[in-house]
Amino acid sequence: MAGEFELMERGIAMARARDHFADFCAVIDIPQAPLKDREALDEEGEGAVFAAVEPEQAAHLTLLMDTLQKVEAGEITRLMVFMPPGGAKSTYCSVCFPPWFLGRAPRRNVILTTYAGGLARKHGRRARSIVRQPVYREVFGVGLSRETGAADEWSLESGNEFMAGGIRGGITGNRADLIVVDDPIKGREEADSQTIRDRTWEEFKDSLRTRLKPHGRIVIIQTRWHEDDLAGRLLPEDYDGQSGWVDGRDGERWFVISIPAEADRADDPLGRAKGAMFWPEWFPPEHWAAFRAEPRTWASLYQQKPRPDEGDYFQRSWFGRFRAEELPAGVRYVITSDYAVRPGGGDFTCHLVWAIDGRLNAWLVAVWRGQTASDIWIEALIDLVADYRAKGGGPVRCIGEKGVIHRAIAPALSVRMRERRVSARMEMLSSHTGDKAARARGFQAMARAGRVRIIDDMDGDVFVDELVGFPGARFDDQVDAAGLLGRALDRLGGGGGGVARPEYAEGGEIF
């Protein structure tokens, strides 16, 4: 009788595991790292042996499993999950969820992708080890097909298929009912590369997302390395770390789970009080100390806010603010400009107007930004030159950078300045071979020394916010324009008081 009762209980448990993701995770052996002495066998499709881990009772895992349940049911078709490193988000989203999703219904395909094919294969290997467990067949009545069993491409006996690969390596062939994107960015170097961010976005938008079947689901799991990372390009412009439904810039409704290491919102998704730490059952208080010491790391990877409140490369406290009436007398005006490649291409053209006093302190008095065609920002630049020539009673110096854009617009700019009878000293600095941080180093030194003041208005607020967010912010056109001032400082005269004004060339000549 006792045996029959145990069989009945096990049957109920298996039925619940089929219908409920949390119960499925409770009956399987959740694989962690493969045992090193057997890992090599798996490269040829043999069965690796994994160390099993017991699922921890943790509020964030309960929330995650409940949300993934809704993804399978189609109640949520677009999901983003942001959590600190070590939160087991990959284990549950990329390893446990695909086998359960595939077992739930026929004719289903899953594509899993990460920043590199090797990591994708590791996730695929761990997911496949679940399908090989006897309990999986007990729950779903199927197991791993003998026809396709590679770590990055395997199928069930029912024909349902799993495929894994690097996001920038190209995923071709299969269509998918579920696409899982886990860590599309490898690390800080990739996150700070505009080229890598653009390539990742293009692959997601034009290659990966086009593989999705009608009514398919997308799950993105990541830490927020950069404001312009994959998630950042999908989230709304005014996203501020909240969890729940948001309207993405891709026209889709996304459900977001954003869990910072330290609770900092009244609407914390785990119901924590402000200041409460993530997963205290697992992470002791001293675990967080080393990461707090690096503001950018703490803000992005641990708080899911890649723009640190007080800044990293530039500190908010470095920038004094001033009202227009506080501008000193006898200043000379300099305009630094960063030009966008094409209108509406995602970048801004930026003109910054600086008042330079006798001690070479820089006072930012005006900002012009626009995602426009060159004829519009040329007129805006000439307007600024005319305006500040009148205010300063003398010529205005304009500084840009040599390159393709300068060569393309120089003739039109010269013609329009002559037509409008506006003159300025136009100087183009040689292209800098370093990265954006290197190009901004001189301006950083000026700001750290307290030699930069910012107009106390909305444009000034936007300017400071962008610099404080650098290099993790989505836009950096104002950083590039400000960097030109730091690079040109030696051309503006010597340091100290009583600096003589340099002579300016007239006539709007470009050189």
Phi, psi and omega in degrees: 000318179297322179296320178296321180294320179295320177297320179296316179297318180294322177297320177296318180297319180292322178296319179292323179295327178291324188264342186229122184300318180299321178290326175299314179296334181282334184262341180270163168273109181285118184284140174252239180277143175291144176294130191300324185287352179241353186300322184297331180300330187287340181299334179259016177090005178281166184279112174284151176262130184247148170281123180276145177241146176276134178297128179280145173282107182216140184299322183290328178287323174299314178299317182295315181295320178296322181289319178295329174302318180288331176295313180299322182286350181085004177289330174236123179250350177224118185228135170241137180234118178243121178214159177295159175304143178088007182273004179069020181294322178291321180302316184276321183279320188258337183255309184276323187289315181304314178299320179294317179300317181292325181285342188285335184204155179283167175054047178244142176235145177235135171244127176242133182221148178223188181293339183214149180298326181297316179293322178299319178296322179298315176298318179297322179296317180291320178296320180296327179295332176291316181297331180282346181291139178305328182294333179295315177295325179295324181283313190250350179078009177223163176222196181287133176289144177280347185283319180227113183222018178293155183301325183261003178200103179220167182218164174270165177297339178282349182100349176296142191234151176235136177223141180226149178186172177286142186294328180265002177272349179089121176252116183234162175096284188287148165263162187222141169271338179219127172245124177249121177250110186244115180054071179289346179244132185288316185187193186299318182299314178294321182298325182275357180268115177300323180297313180294317179298319179294316181295320178298316179296314181297319178294319178296313187287314189261337182250302188290309185295334179288348178278352187284133175286162173305138181069014178288166183245148174234130175238123177248125180239125180194164162265151187275083180296323191209147179296336181255024177286184183304311179297321181298330179281345179262327183292155178294157183303324185265019181297134187228032175090006183283154173261163180110196183282136174224155176268110182286159179285355175269006180086003181258158172266121182250140172260128186244132167248107180242110184242106176282159177299319177245121181302129183225010180230149177293334180259041179306133185296340178262002180073021180282151171286154179302134181096345179289143186264161182285132171047060182296339177293338184249317183260118176289160183305323183289347181300328190273346189301313184296326183281329176297332184293341179250101188305318184289318178299315182296316183294319186273298186289327188256327179259355179063026177231091187295355175255101181295141185303319184258354175095167180230285178297318172243134179261136181302325184291346180286339190258103174287151180250154179214155173266158187305322183288350181268359180295130181292160179280160173076021180280159172242148189257137178229136176245125174251138188228138171243123187261137176278155183288315184210152180295137177069014183275007179103338179258159178254145160276139185226132171242123176250129179257120182247136168261122182256120181272182186294342178258015180063029167280145183251128179244110180284113186256339182201151178226134169236129178224144176193146173263077191230170173289160187297327182296329180286314181285339172295314178297321179297319178296316180294322176302316181295318179300312181297317182296312186277342169294319178292319181290324183270347180070020181197180184293157178248141180257130180245132185234130175224195180237139178296153178154191184299316184294316179301314180297327182287323186262346184305313180299315181296319180296316180298317180296314182294325178294320177293319180297323182268000179057046177242134181235153177199160173273114182257122181234134177247119178282151177297145179300135181271133183277347181280178178281181185299322179297319179295321180293334182265003187299317181297317179293325176301317179297320177299313182295317180298327180280001179077025184258014179235129176238145185239135178302137186272072175214188185296320178298321178295323177297315181296320179299310182296319180300319181293317181292322179295326179283344183293139003265015183269353183282158182293318182251147178217022181296323179289329174296315180298318180292320178294324179300329178297325179295316178298322180288333183264005187302322182293340179278347185269357179124170180285168179281177178083183183276169176063036181287129179285143178288135176286162176281146181246141174278141180258168169101000176072025181285141180262118176197000000 
